[in-house]
Amino acid sequence: MSQLSGSSRPKLRAGCRLRESKEKGDFLLMPEGALRLAGTGRKILERCDGQHTLDDIIRDLKKEYPAVTAERVEAEVPAFIERLHQKSVLDY
């Protein structure tokens, strides 16, 4: 099992994609079903392209959401990515 680190480059697995619906909100579509994204979930997943590192994603979100404490971003972003990795949505 791989370990998530600051240099990890998360990306959506094959068959998974983002979908926006003005009426229903943002969804992550995957072979097993769909997850409705809430809050900053879409902002995180948009950056999970295999190019951005975890450190890049955290840094970008700290800039985009300056009212949120750095500690909260540093804790919640890796936890979100790890949960999606465990659901076989993300590789890193």
Order of alpha helices (4+ residues) and beta strands (2+ residues): beta-beta-beta-beta-alpha-alpha-alpha-beta
